[in-house]
Amino acid sequence: MTATTTNNAANNTNTTASKAEYFNLNIKGLGYLSNIRRIETLTGSFLSVVINALSGPTDNPTYVRFDATVAGKEATDLISRCQKAVDEDQKVLLGFTLSNLTSDIFTLNKGDHAGEQRVSLKARLIKVDWIKIGQTMVYKAEKSDSPPPSQQSYKNEYVKNSF
């Protein structure tokens, strides 16, 4: 059995650049913004945040913590504008889209649970749909993918033949 390889660039002058394709796994949700910080590296700087996303029933939600790196100019500008409110311990609620979810395991070093292992969820914050500070809507994207929560309580409506 023989194997041959060809150098397409040398043999084919009409080659087109192949476009990289990806499978996207995005997370849409709403949550509270905290711990905004600018990270300086040798190649530049970026924003990092913590988002405590709400999950579960609206009358008793649980929180899922994401350590997120802010990606893109628009998202970076919007998060930077929230810095003062977060530093003043105001409640900053936002609708968001995260991508590139990864997990990491770390060990607690201090406190009653020192030595225990925990999971850290990491992601990239790629889009902000809306921002509320306290009860005031301060930003809403023109074409928002996720509506902000309303103050109304909804009564469940079921179809006639529900189980």
Disulfide bonds with the S-S distance in Angstrom:
none
